[in-house]
Amino acid sequence: MTQAIAMSALQAGESGYVTELSASPAMELRLRDLGLVRGTRVTCVLQGPGGGLRAYLIRGALIALRKGDADGVRLERERPAAVRRAT
């Protein structure tokens, strides 16, 4: 079984798939409008020096989110290619 993590826990170069959103109604709507729906692949591309701001590749667009906003997005980590082929 795979453990869900917050999107803000991804490090640069890591990817995961959206499993759920947990935010205020207005923020949840905004996140969905950005393409963050169940099954969407998200890759952390850049991290700000303090870690409070990160850029994510979401459906071909580079989106910057604050840590507090990214905390409301739960992901299942992407398994490495070697593990995917073995299962």
PyMOL Python script that loads the backbone (N, CA, C, O; Angstrom):
from pymol import cmd

cmd.read_pdbstr("""\
ATOM      1  N   MET A   1       0.839  -1.180   0.000  1.00  0.00           N
ATOM      2  CA  MET A   1       0.000   0.000   0.000  1.00  0.00           C
ATOM      3  C   MET A   1       0.882   1.241   0.000  1.00  0.00           C
ATOM      4  O   MET A   1       1.886   1.288   0.711  1.00  0.00           O
ATOM      5  N   THR A   2       0.525   2.222  -0.772  1.00  0.00           N
ATOM      6  CA  THR A   2       1.309   3.441  -0.892  1.00  0.00           C
ATOM      7  C   THR A   2       0.779   4.485   0.070  1.00  0.00           C
ATOM      8  O   THR A   2      -0.431   4.638   0.234  1.00  0.00           O
ATOM      9  N   GLN A   3       1.693   5.201   0.704  1.00  0.00           N
ATOM     10  CA  GLN A   3       1.301   6.239   1.649  1.00  0.00           C
ATOM     11  C   GLN A   3       1.138   7.575   0.924  1.00  0.00           C
ATOM     12  O   GLN A   3       1.961   7.947   0.087  1.00  0.00           O
ATOM     13  N   ALA A   4       0.068   8.284   1.259  1.00  0.00           N
ATOM     14  CA  ALA A   4      -0.164   9.605   0.667  1.00  0.00           C
ATOM     15  C   ALA A   4       0.707  10.631   1.378  1.00  0.00           C
ATOM     16  O   ALA A   4       0.904  10.560   2.591  1.00  0.00           O
ATOM     17  N   ILE A   5       1.224  11.582   0.614  1.00  0.00           N
ATOM     18  CA  ILE A   5       2.037  12.667   1.165  1.00  0.00           C
ATOM     19  C   ILE A   5       1.462  13.993   0.681  1.00  0.00           C
ATOM     20  O   ILE A   5       0.707  14.038  -0.290  1.00  0.00           O
ATOM     21  N   ALA A   6       1.823  15.056   1.360  1.00  0.00           N
ATOM     22  CA  ALA A   6       1.434  16.391   0.904  1.00  0.00           C
ATOM     23  C   ALA A   6       2.272  16.752  -0.317  1.00  0.00           C
ATOM     24  O   ALA A   6       3.439  16.371  -0.410  1.00  0.00           O
ATOM     25  N   MET A   7       1.680  17.482  -1.245  1.00  0.00           N
ATOM     26  CA  MET A   7       2.410  17.908  -2.438  1.00  0.00           C
ATOM     27  C   MET A   7       3.641  18.728  -2.052  1.00  0.00           C
ATOM     28  O   MET A   7       4.659  18.682  -2.743  1.00  0.00           O
ATOM     29  N   SER A   8       3.554  19.470  -0.962  1.00  0.00           N
ATOM     30  CA  SER A   8       4.681  20.300  -0.517  1.00  0.00           C
ATOM     31  C   SER A   8       5.880  19.466  -0.074  1.00  0.00           C
ATOM     32  O   SER A   8       6.979  20.003   0.063  1.00  0.00           O
ATOM     33  N   ALA A   9       5.693  18.157   0.153  1.00  0.00           N
ATOM     34  CA  ALA A   9       6.798  17.290   0.566  1.00  0.00           C
ATOM     35  C   ALA A   9       7.660  16.828  -0.602  1.00  0.00           C
ATOM     36  O   ALA A   9       8.750  16.296  -0.390  1.00  0.00           O
ATOM     37  N   LEU A  10       7.190  17.025  -1.834  1.00  0.00           N
ATOM     38  CA  LEU A  10       7.997  16.643  -3.003  1.00  0.00           C
ATOM     39  C   LEU A  10       9.250  17.507  -3.073  1.00  0.00           C
ATOM     40  O   LEU A  10       9.199  18.716  -2.844  1.00  0.00           O
ATOM     41  N   GLN A  11      10.352  16.887  -3.387  1.00  0.00           N
ATOM     42  CA  GLN A  11      11.596  17.608  -3.627  1.00  0.00           C
ATOM     43  C   GLN A  11      11.742  17.819  -5.132  1.00  0.00           C
ATOM     44  O   GLN A  11      11.084  17.141  -5.921  1.00  0.00           O
ATOM     45  N   ALA A  12      12.592  18.745  -5.527  1.00  0.00           N
ATOM     46  CA  ALA A  12      12.816  19.024  -6.945  1.00  0.00           C
ATOM     47  C   ALA A  12      13.160  17.729  -7.682  1.00  0.00           C
ATOM     48  O   ALA A  12      14.057  16.989  -7.277  1.00  0.00           O
ATOM     49  N   GLY A  13      12.437  17.471  -8.764  1.00  0.00           N
ATOM     50  CA  GLY A  13      12.654  16.272  -9.572  1.00  0.00           C
ATOM     51  C   GLY A  13      11.739  15.112  -9.219  1.00  0.00           C
ATOM     52  O   GLY A  13      11.661  14.147  -9.980  1.00  0.00           O
ATOM     53  N   GLU A  14      11.043  15.174  -8.087  1.00  0.00           N
ATOM     54  CA  GLU A  14      10.147  14.093  -7.683  1.00  0.00           C
ATOM     55  C   GLU A  14       8.741  14.327  -8.231  1.00  0.00           C
ATOM     56  O   GLU A  14       8.324  15.464  -8.455  1.00  0.00           O
ATOM     57  N   SER A  15       8.017  13.221  -8.443  1.00  0.00           N
ATOM     58  CA  SER A  15       6.660  13.295  -8.980  1.00  0.00           C
ATOM     59  C   SER A  15       5.707  12.469  -8.142  1.00  0.00           C
ATOM     60  O   SER A  15       6.114  11.596  -7.376  1.00  0.00           O
ATOM     61  N   GLY A  16       4.436  12.765  -8.306  1.00  0.00           N
ATOM     62  CA  GLY A  16       3.387  11.993  -7.650  1.00  0.00           C
ATOM     63  C   GLY A  16       2.079  12.224  -8.370  1.00  0.00           C
ATOM     64  O   GLY A  16       1.995  13.042  -9.286  1.00  0.00           O
ATOM     65  N   TYR A  17       1.046  11.490  -7.945  1.00  0.00           N
ATOM     66  CA  TYR A  17      -0.278  11.581  -8.549  1.00  0.00           C
ATOM     67  C   TYR A  17      -1.283  12.035  -7.500  1.00  0.00           C
ATOM     68  O   TYR A  17      -1.284  11.526  -6.380  1.00  0.00           O
ATOM     69  N   VAL A  18      -2.127  12.977  -7.852  1.00  0.00           N
ATOM     70  CA  VAL A  18      -3.107  13.535  -6.924  1.00  0.00           C
ATOM     71  C   VAL A  18      -4.084  12.442  -6.486  1.00  0.00           C
ATOM     72  O   VAL A  18      -4.620  11.699  -7.308  1.00  0.00           O
ATOM     73  N   THR A  19      -4.303  12.365  -5.163  1.00  0.00           N
ATOM     74  CA  THR A  19      -5.286  11.435  -4.619  1.00  0.00           C
ATOM     75  C   THR A  19      -6.463  12.173  -3.993  1.00  0.00           C
ATOM     76  O   THR A  19      -7.590  11.680  -4.037  1.00  0.00           O
ATOM     77  N   GLU A  20      -6.218  13.360  -3.404  1.00  0.00           N
ATOM     78  CA  GLU A  20      -7.316  14.130  -2.814  1.00  0.00           C
ATOM     79  C   GLU A  20      -6.899  15.571  -2.551  1.00  0.00           C
ATOM     80  O   GLU A  20      -5.712  15.889  -2.478  1.00  0.00           O
ATOM     81  N   LEU A  21      -7.901  16.435  -2.409  1.00  0.00           N
ATOM     82  CA  LEU A  21      -7.689  17.838  -2.063  1.00  0.00           C
ATOM     83  C   LEU A  21      -8.351  18.094  -0.719  1.00  0.00           C
ATOM     84  O   LEU A  21      -9.439  17.589  -0.444  1.00  0.00           O
ATOM     85  N   SER A  22      -7.685  18.882   0.114  1.00  0.00           N
ATOM     86  CA  SER A  22      -8.231  19.249   1.410  1.00  0.00           C
ATOM     87  C   SER A  22      -7.883  20.712   1.648  1.00  0.00           C
ATOM     88  O   SER A  22      -6.807  21.032   2.153  1.00  0.00           O
ATOM     89  N   ALA A  23      -8.802  21.593   1.280  1.00  0.00           N
ATOM     90  CA  ALA A  23      -8.557  23.031   1.386  1.00  0.00           C
ATOM     91  C   ALA A  23      -9.892  23.733   1.572  1.00  0.00           C
ATOM     92  O   ALA A  23     -10.952  23.110   1.508  1.00  0.00           O
ATOM     93  N   SER A  24      -9.827  25.038   1.804  1.00  0.00           N
ATOM     94  CA  SER A  24     -11.060  25.815   1.893  1.00  0.00           C
ATOM     95  C   SER A  24     -11.786  25.691   0.552  1.00  0.00           C
ATOM     96  O   SER A  24     -11.155  25.413  -0.467  1.00  0.00           O
ATOM     97  N   PRO A  25     -13.094  25.894   0.544  1.00  0.00           N
ATOM     98  CA  PRO A  25     -13.827  25.757  -0.729  1.00  0.00           C
ATOM     99  C   PRO A  25     -13.263  26.621  -1.857  1.00  0.00           C
ATOM    100  O   PRO A  25     -13.179  26.170  -2.999  1.00  0.00           O
ATOM    101  N   ALA A  26     -12.876  27.858  -1.546  1.00  0.00           N
ATOM    102  CA  ALA A  26     -12.335  28.745  -2.585  1.00  0.00           C
ATOM    103  C   ALA A  26     -10.992  28.235  -3.100  1.00  0.00           C
ATOM    104  O   ALA A  26     -10.747  28.243  -4.307  1.00  0.00           O
ATOM    105  N   MET A  27     -10.116  27.788  -2.190  1.00  0.00           N
ATOM    106  CA  MET A  27      -8.802  27.285  -2.618  1.00  0.00           C
ATOM    107  C   MET A  27      -8.955  25.962  -3.352  1.00  0.00           C
ATOM    108  O   MET A  27      -8.248  25.715  -4.329  1.00  0.00           O
ATOM    109  N   GLU A  28      -9.861  25.115  -2.902  1.00  0.00           N
ATOM    110  CA  GLU A  28     -10.071  23.843  -3.591  1.00  0.00           C
ATOM    111  C   GLU A  28     -10.536  24.076  -5.025  1.00  0.00           C
ATOM    112  O   GLU A  28     -10.087  23.387  -5.940  1.00  0.00           O
ATOM    113  N   LEU A  29     -11.427  25.036  -5.226  1.00  0.00           N
ATOM    114  CA  LEU A  29     -11.879  25.372  -6.577  1.00  0.00           C
ATOM    115  C   LEU A  29     -10.716  25.870  -7.423  1.00  0.00           C
ATOM    116  O   LEU A  29     -10.579  25.483  -8.584  1.00  0.00           O
ATOM    117  N   ARG A  30      -9.876  26.728  -6.845  1.00  0.00           N
ATOM    118  CA  ARG A  30      -8.714  27.244  -7.580  1.00  0.00           C
ATOM    119  C   ARG A  30      -7.762  26.120  -7.966  1.00  0.00           C
ATOM    120  O   ARG A  30      -7.275  26.074  -9.095  1.00  0.00           O
ATOM    121  N   LEU A  31      -7.495  25.210  -7.024  1.00  0.00           N
ATOM    122  CA  LEU A  31      -6.599  24.084  -7.309  1.00  0.00           C
ATOM    123  C   LEU A  31      -7.171  23.197  -8.411  1.00  0.00           C
ATOM    124  O   LEU A  31      -6.433  22.734  -9.281  1.00  0.00           O
ATOM    125  N   ARG A  32      -8.464  22.962  -8.378  1.00  0.00           N
ATOM    126  CA  ARG A  32      -9.098  22.162  -9.443  1.00  0.00           C
ATOM    127  C   ARG A  32      -9.011  22.884 -10.785  1.00  0.00           C
ATOM    128  O   ARG A  32      -8.780  22.256 -11.819  1.00  0.00           O
ATOM    129  N   ASP A  33      -9.197  24.203 -10.766  1.00  0.00           N
ATOM    130  CA  ASP A  33      -9.078  24.986 -12.000  1.00  0.00           C
ATOM    131  C   ASP A  33      -7.666  24.917 -12.583  1.00  0.00           C
ATOM    132  O   ASP A  33      -7.483  25.023 -13.795  1.00  0.00           O
ATOM    133  N   LEU A  34      -6.665  24.739 -11.709  1.00  0.00           N
ATOM    134  CA  LEU A  34      -5.281  24.605 -12.169  1.00  0.00           C
ATOM    135  C   LEU A  34      -4.988  23.211 -12.715  1.00  0.00           C
ATOM    136  O   LEU A  34      -3.901  22.959 -13.234  1.00  0.00           O
ATOM    137  N   GLY A  35      -5.962  22.306 -12.595  1.00  0.00           N
ATOM    138  CA  GLY A  35      -5.788  20.959 -13.140  1.00  0.00           C
ATOM    139  C   GLY A  35      -5.488  19.906 -12.106  1.00  0.00           C
ATOM    140  O   GLY A  35      -5.210  18.760 -12.460  1.00  0.00           O
ATOM    141  N   LEU A  36      -5.537  20.262 -10.829  1.00  0.00           N
ATOM    142  CA  LEU A  36      -5.240  19.298  -9.778  1.00  0.00           C
ATOM    143  C   LEU A  36      -6.487  18.503  -9.422  1.00  0.00           C
ATOM    144  O   LEU A  36      -7.220  18.839  -8.491  1.00  0.00           O
ATOM    145  N   VAL A  37      -6.707  17.439 -10.188  1.00  0.00           N
ATOM    146  CA  VAL A  37      -7.806  16.516  -9.946  1.00  0.00           C
ATOM    147  C   VAL A  37      -7.209  15.120  -9.770  1.00  0.00           C
ATOM    148  O   VAL A  37      -6.061  14.872 -10.140  1.00  0.00           O
ATOM    149  N   ARG A  38      -7.991  14.228  -9.208  1.00  0.00           N
ATOM    150  CA  ARG A  38      -7.514  12.869  -8.921  1.00  0.00           C
ATOM    151  C   ARG A  38      -6.841  12.246 -10.152  1.00  0.00           C
ATOM    152  O   ARG A  38      -7.397  12.252 -11.251  1.00  0.00           O
ATOM    153  N   GLY A  39      -5.638  11.713  -9.944  1.00  0.00           N
ATOM    154  CA  GLY A  39      -4.907  11.049 -11.015  1.00  0.00           C
ATOM    155  C   GLY A  39      -3.941  11.936 -11.780  1.00  0.00           C
ATOM    156  O   GLY A  39      -3.155  11.432 -12.583  1.00  0.00           O
ATOM    157  N   THR A  40      -3.978  13.248 -11.551  1.00  0.00           N
ATOM    158  CA  THR A  40      -3.085  14.160 -12.267  1.00  0.00           C
ATOM    159  C   THR A  40      -1.652  13.985 -11.783  1.00  0.00           C
ATOM    160  O   THR A  40      -1.398  13.941 -10.580  1.00  0.00           O
ATOM    161  N   ARG A  41      -0.726  13.886 -12.713  1.00  0.00           N
ATOM    162  CA  ARG A  41       0.702  13.785 -12.368  1.00  0.00           C
ATOM    163  C   ARG A  41       1.234  15.179 -12.061  1.00  0.00           C
ATOM    164  O   ARG A  41       0.986  16.127 -12.805  1.00  0.00           O
ATOM    165  N   VAL A  42       1.967  15.292 -10.960  1.00  0.00           N
ATOM    166  CA  VAL A  42       2.562  16.553 -10.521  1.00  0.00           C
ATOM    167  C   VAL A  42       4.059  16.315 -10.315  1.00  0.00           C
ATOM    168  O   VAL A  42       4.454  15.345  -9.668  1.00  0.00           O
ATOM    169  N   THR A  43       4.885  17.199 -10.866  1.00  0.00           N
ATOM    170  CA  THR A  43       6.333  17.117 -10.681  1.00  0.00           C
ATOM    171  C   THR A  43       6.821  18.418 -10.070  1.00  0.00           C
ATOM    172  O   THR A  43       6.511  19.500 -10.567  1.00  0.00           O
ATOM    173  N   CYS A  44       7.586  18.311  -8.989  1.00  0.00           N
ATOM    174  CA  CYS A  44       8.207  19.493  -8.401  1.00  0.00           C
ATOM    175  C   CYS A  44       9.413  19.843  -9.264  1.00  0.00           C
ATOM    176  O   CYS A  44      10.302  19.016  -9.466  1.00  0.00           O
ATOM    177  N   VAL A  45       9.440  21.075  -9.772  1.00  0.00           N
ATOM    178  CA  VAL A  45      10.500  21.490 -10.691  1.00  0.00           C
ATOM    179  C   VAL A  45      11.521  22.395  -9.994  1.00  0.00           C
ATOM    180  O   VAL A  45      12.727  22.231 -10.174  1.00  0.00           O
ATOM    181  N   LEU A  46      11.034  23.336  -9.209  1.00  0.00           N
ATOM    182  CA  LEU A  46      11.918  24.301  -8.544  1.00  0.00           C
ATOM    183  C   LEU A  46      11.473  24.535  -7.107  1.00  0.00           C
ATOM    184  O   LEU A  46      10.285  24.448  -6.794  1.00  0.00           O
ATOM    185  N   GLN A  47      12.440  24.833  -6.231  1.00  0.00           N
ATOM    186  CA  GLN A  47      12.152  25.186  -4.850  1.00  0.00           C
ATOM    187  C   GLN A  47      12.758  26.546  -4.564  1.00  0.00           C
ATOM    188  O   GLN A  47      13.885  26.829  -4.971  1.00  0.00           O
ATOM    189  N   GLY A  48      12.016  27.384  -3.868  1.00  0.00           N
ATOM    190  CA  GLY A  48      12.571  28.656  -3.426  1.00  0.00           C
ATOM    191  C   GLY A  48      13.597  28.409  -2.333  1.00  0.00           C
ATOM    192  O   GLY A  48      13.575  27.350  -1.707  1.00  0.00           O
ATOM    193  N   PRO A  49      14.504  29.366  -2.082  1.00  0.00           N
ATOM    194  CA  PRO A  49      15.568  29.159  -1.105  1.00  0.00           C
ATOM    195  C   PRO A  49      15.061  28.877   0.306  1.00  0.00           C
ATOM    196  O   PRO A  49      15.698  28.124   1.042  1.00  0.00           O
ATOM    197  N   GLY A  50      13.943  29.459   0.696  1.00  0.00           N
ATOM    198  CA  GLY A  50      13.409  29.216   2.034  1.00  0.00           C
ATOM    199  C   GLY A  50      12.458  28.038   2.089  1.00  0.00           C
ATOM    200  O   GLY A  50      12.039  27.640   3.176  1.00  0.00           O
ATOM    201  N   GLY A  51      12.105  27.469   0.943  1.00  0.00           N
ATOM    202  CA  GLY A  51      11.199  26.331   0.888  1.00  0.00           C
ATOM    203  C   GLY A  51       9.725  26.717   0.931  1.00  0.00           C
ATOM    204  O   GLY A  51       8.859  25.844   0.865  1.00  0.00           O
ATOM    205  N   GLY A  52       9.425  28.008   1.042  1.00  0.00           N
ATOM    206  CA  GLY A  52       8.037  28.441   1.138  1.00  0.00           C
ATOM    207  C   GLY A  52       7.323  28.514  -0.192  1.00  0.00           C
ATOM    208  O   GLY A  52       6.092  28.538  -0.226  1.00  0.00           O
ATOM    209  N   LEU A  53       8.049  28.549  -1.274  1.00  0.00           N
ATOM    210  CA  LEU A  53       7.459  28.638  -2.605  1.00  0.00           C
ATOM    211  C   LEU A  53       8.113  27.585  -3.498  1.00  0.00           C
ATOM    212  O   LEU A  53       9.336  27.441  -3.519  1.00  0.00           O
ATOM    213  N   ARG A  54       7.284  26.862  -4.225  1.00  0.00           N
ATOM    214  CA  ARG A  54       7.792  25.839  -5.146  1.00  0.00           C
ATOM    215  C   ARG A  54       7.046  25.937  -6.460  1.00  0.00           C
ATOM    216  O   ARG A  54       5.906  26.400  -6.504  1.00  0.00           O
ATOM    217  N   ALA A  55       7.688  25.503  -7.526  1.00  0.00           N
ATOM    218  CA  ALA A  55       7.062  25.467  -8.848  1.00  0.00           C
ATOM    219  C   ALA A  55       6.845  24.000  -9.219  1.00  0.00           C
ATOM    220  O   ALA A  55       7.735  23.162  -9.078  1.00  0.00           O
ATOM    221  N   TYR A  56       5.635  23.721  -9.697  1.00  0.00           N
ATOM    222  CA  TYR A  56       5.242  22.358 -10.055  1.00  0.00           C
ATOM    223  C   TYR A  56       4.816  22.316 -11.510  1.00  0.00           C
ATOM    224  O   TYR A  56       4.194  23.250 -12.015  1.00  0.00           O
ATOM    225  N   LEU A  57       5.158  21.224 -12.180  1.00  0.00           N
ATOM    226  CA  LEU A  57       4.699  20.987 -13.539  1.00  0.00           C
ATOM    227  C   LEU A  57       3.386  20.218 -13.436  1.00  0.00           C
ATOM    228  O   LEU A  57       3.353  19.083 -12.962  1.00  0.00           O
ATOM    229  N   ILE A  58       2.299  20.857 -13.890  1.00  0.00           N
ATOM    230  CA  ILE A  58       0.962  20.289 -13.797  1.00  0.00           C
ATOM    231  C   ILE A  58       0.311  20.395 -15.173  1.00  0.00           C
ATOM    232  O   ILE A  58       0.017  21.495 -15.641  1.00  0.00           O
ATOM    233  N   ARG A  59       0.087  19.254 -15.820  1.00  0.00           N
ATOM    234  CA  ARG A  59      -0.560  19.219 -17.138  1.00  0.00           C
ATOM    235  C   ARG A  59       0.109  20.152 -18.151  1.00  0.00           C
ATOM    236  O   ARG A  59      -0.566  20.833 -18.923  1.00  0.00           O
ATOM    237  N   GLY A  60       1.437  20.173 -18.136  1.00  0.00           N
ATOM    238  CA  GLY A  60       2.186  20.961 -19.106  1.00  0.00           C
ATOM    239  C   GLY A  60       2.401  22.417 -18.736  1.00  0.00           C
ATOM    240  O   GLY A  60       3.060  23.147 -19.476  1.00  0.00           O
ATOM    241  N   ALA A  61       1.859  22.856 -17.607  1.00  0.00           N
ATOM    242  CA  ALA A  61       2.027  24.250 -17.167  1.00  0.00           C
ATOM    243  C   ALA A  61       2.873  24.281 -15.901  1.00  0.00           C
ATOM    244  O   ALA A  61       2.761  23.403 -15.046  1.00  0.00           O
ATOM    245  N   LEU A  62       3.712  25.290 -15.792  1.00  0.00           N
ATOM    246  CA  LEU A  62       4.530  25.479 -14.597  1.00  0.00           C
ATOM    247  C   LEU A  62       3.771  26.408 -13.653  1.00  0.00           C
ATOM    248  O   LEU A  62       3.531  27.571 -13.977  1.00  0.00           O
ATOM    249  N   ILE A  63       3.394  25.886 -12.477  1.00  0.00           N
ATOM    250  CA  ILE A  63       2.560  26.605 -11.521  1.00  0.00           C
ATOM    251  C   ILE A  63       3.322  26.763 -10.215  1.00  0.00           C
ATOM    252  O   ILE A  63       3.825  25.780  -9.670  1.00  0.00           O
ATOM    253  N   ALA A  64       3.414  27.994  -9.701  1.00  0.00           N
ATOM    254  CA  ALA A  64       4.066  28.247  -8.414  1.00  0.00           C
ATOM    255  C   ALA A  64       2.998  28.291  -7.333  1.00  0.00           C
ATOM    256  O   ALA A  64       1.977  28.964  -7.478  1.00  0.00           O
ATOM    257  N   LEU A  65       3.246  27.562  -6.242  1.00  0.00           N
ATOM    258  CA  LEU A  65       2.329  27.540  -5.103  1.00  0.00           C
ATOM    259  C   LEU A  65       3.095  27.722  -3.804  1.00  0.00           C
ATOM    260  O   LEU A  65       4.232  27.272  -3.666  1.00  0.00           O
ATOM    261  N   ARG A  66       2.449  28.391  -2.851  1.00  0.00           N
ATOM    262  CA  ARG A  66       3.024  28.495  -1.509  1.00  0.00           C
ATOM    263  C   ARG A  66       2.883  27.156  -0.811  1.00  0.00           C
ATOM    264  O   ARG A  66       2.013  26.355  -1.153  1.00  0.00           O
ATOM    265  N   LYS A  67       3.742  26.918   0.168  1.00  0.00           N
ATOM    266  CA  LYS A  67       3.721  25.670   0.916  1.00  0.00           C
ATOM    267  C   LYS A  67       2.351  25.427   1.534  1.00  0.00           C
ATOM    268  O   LYS A  67       1.838  24.310   1.473  1.00  0.00           O
ATOM    269  N   GLY A  68       1.753  26.448   2.121  1.00  0.00           N
ATOM    270  CA  GLY A  68       0.452  26.291   2.761  1.00  0.00           C
ATOM    271  C   GLY A  68      -0.631  25.824   1.807  1.00  0.00           C
ATOM    272  O   GLY A  68      -1.513  25.057   2.195  1.00  0.00           O
ATOM    273  N   ASP A  69      -0.574  26.279   0.564  1.00  0.00           N
ATOM    274  CA  ASP A  69      -1.556  25.858  -0.438  1.00  0.00           C
ATOM    275  C   ASP A  69      -1.262  24.437  -0.929  1.00  0.00           C
ATOM    276  O   ASP A  69      -2.181  23.650  -1.157  1.00  0.00           O
ATOM    277  N   ALA A  70       0.013  24.119  -1.088  1.00  0.00           N
ATOM    278  CA  ALA A  70       0.408  22.785  -1.555  1.00  0.00           C
ATOM    279  C   ALA A  70       0.183  21.725  -0.482  1.00  0.00           C
ATOM    280  O   ALA A  70       0.065  20.542  -0.800  1.00  0.00           O
ATOM    281  N   ASP A  71       0.123  22.136   0.794  1.00  0.00           N
ATOM    282  CA  ASP A  71      -0.141  21.188   1.881  1.00  0.00           C
ATOM    283  C   ASP A  71      -1.511  20.539   1.741  1.00  0.00           C
ATOM    284  O   ASP A  71      -1.714  19.424   2.221  1.00  0.00           O
ATOM    285  N   GLY A  72      -2.455  21.217   1.093  1.00  0.00           N
ATOM    286  CA  GLY A  72      -3.809  20.699   0.951  1.00  0.00           C
ATOM    287  C   GLY A  72      -3.995  19.707  -0.176  1.00  0.00           C
ATOM    288  O   GLY A  72      -5.099  19.204  -0.383  1.00  0.00           O
ATOM    289  N   VAL A  73      -2.933  19.418  -0.906  1.00  0.00           N
ATOM    290  CA  VAL A  73      -3.006  18.455  -2.013  1.00  0.00           C
ATOM    291  C   VAL A  73      -2.263  17.192  -1.582  1.00  0.00           C
ATOM    292  O   VAL A  73      -1.071  17.238  -1.277  1.00  0.00           O
ATOM    293  N   ARG A  74      -2.969  16.073  -1.558  1.00  0.00           N
ATOM    294  CA  ARG A  74      -2.359  14.794  -1.184  1.00  0.00           C
ATOM    295  C   ARG A  74      -1.998  14.029  -2.452  1.00  0.00           C
ATOM    296  O   ARG A  74      -2.765  13.982  -3.414  1.00  0.00           O
ATOM    297  N   LEU A  75      -0.807  13.429  -2.425  1.00  0.00           N
ATOM    298  CA  LEU A  75      -0.283  12.699  -3.584  1.00  0.00           C
ATOM    299  C   LEU A  75       0.128  11.297  -3.193  1.00  0.00           C
ATOM    300  O   LEU A  75       0.431  11.011  -2.034  1.00  0.00           O
ATOM    301  N   GLU A  76       0.130  10.440  -4.181  1.00  0.00           N
ATOM    302  CA  GLU A  76       0.768   9.133  -4.073  1.00  0.00           C
ATOM    303  C   GLU A  76       2.070   9.271  -4.846  1.00  0.00           C
ATOM    304  O   GLU A  76       2.059   9.628  -6.024  1.00  0.00           O
ATOM    305  N   ARG A  77       3.188   8.990  -4.191  1.00  0.00           N
ATOM    306  CA  ARG A  77       4.482   9.132  -4.868  1.00  0.00           C
ATOM    307  C   ARG A  77       4.566   8.224  -6.084  1.00  0.00           C
ATOM    308  O   ARG A  77       4.036   7.112  -6.089  1.00  0.00           O
ATOM    309  N   GLU A  78       5.237   8.718  -7.107  1.00  0.00           N
ATOM    310  CA  GLU A  78       5.481   7.905  -8.303  1.00  0.00           C
ATOM    311  C   GLU A  78       6.586   6.914  -7.990  1.00  0.00           C
ATOM    312  O   GLU A  78       7.634   7.281  -7.458  1.00  0.00           O
ATOM    313  N   ARG A  79       6.345   5.668  -8.321  1.00  0.00           N
ATOM    314  CA  ARG A  79       7.374   4.651  -8.095  1.00  0.00           C
ATOM    315  C   ARG A  79       8.446   4.757  -9.176  1.00  0.00           C
ATOM    316  O   ARG A  79       8.135   5.096 -10.318  1.00  0.00           O
ATOM    317  N   PRO A  80       9.705   4.473  -8.834  1.00  0.00           N
ATOM    318  CA  PRO A  80      10.772   4.479  -9.851  1.00  0.00           C
ATOM    319  C   PRO A  80      10.461   3.508 -10.969  1.00  0.00           C
ATOM    320  O   PRO A  80       9.765   2.517 -10.746  1.00  0.00           O
ATOM    321  N   ALA A  81      10.962   3.767 -12.171  1.00  0.00           N
ATOM    322  CA  ALA A  81      10.675   2.954 -13.349  1.00  0.00           C
ATOM    323  C   ALA A  81      11.026   1.488 -13.139  1.00  0.00           C
ATOM    324  O   ALA A  81      10.281   0.616 -13.585  1.00  0.00           O
ATOM    325  N   ALA A  82      12.146   1.189 -12.470  1.00  0.00           N
ATOM    326  CA  ALA A  82      12.564  -0.188 -12.259  1.00  0.00           C
ATOM    327  C   ALA A  82      11.544  -0.954 -11.418  1.00  0.00           C
ATOM    328  O   ALA A  82      11.311  -2.139 -11.655  1.00  0.00           O
ATOM    329  N   VAL A  83      10.938  -0.289 -10.444  1.00  0.00           N
ATOM    330  CA  VAL A  83       9.942  -0.929  -9.592  1.00  0.00           C
ATOM    331  C   VAL A  83       8.651  -1.135 -10.379  1.00  0.00           C
ATOM    332  O   VAL A  83       8.009  -2.177 -10.240  1.00  0.00           O
ATOM    333  N   ARG A  84       8.259  -0.165 -11.203  1.00  0.00           N
ATOM    334  CA  ARG A  84       7.029  -0.288 -11.993  1.00  0.00           C
ATOM    335  C   ARG A  84       7.106  -1.482 -12.936  1.00  0.00           C
ATOM    336  O   ARG A  84       6.119  -2.199 -13.105  1.00  0.00           O
ATOM    337  N   ARG A  85       8.264  -1.705 -13.553  1.00  0.00           N
ATOM    338  CA  ARG A  85       8.406  -2.817 -14.501  1.00  0.00           C
ATOM    339  C   ARG A  85       8.363  -4.165 -13.797  1.00  0.00           C
ATOM    340  O   ARG A  85       7.882  -5.143 -14.369  1.00  0.00           O
ATOM    341  N   ALA A  86       8.855  -4.234 -12.570  1.00  0.00           N
ATOM    342  CA  ALA A  86       8.923  -5.500 -11.838  1.00  0.00           C
ATOM    343  C   ALA A  86       7.566  -5.949 -11.322  1.00  0.00           C
ATOM    344  O   ALA A  86       7.378  -7.133 -11.044  1.00  0.00           O
ATOM    345  N   THR A  87       6.605  -5.019 -11.187  1.00  0.00           N
ATOM    346  CA  THR A  87       5.298  -5.400 -10.630  1.00  0.00           C
ATOM    347  C   THR A  87       4.272  -5.642 -11.700  1.00  0.00           C
ATOM    348  O   THR A  87       3.126  -5.970 -11.393  1.00  0.00           O
TER     349      THR A  87
END
""", "prot")
cmd.dss("prot")
cmd.show_as("cartoon", "prot")
cmd.util.cbc("prot")
cmd.orient("prot")
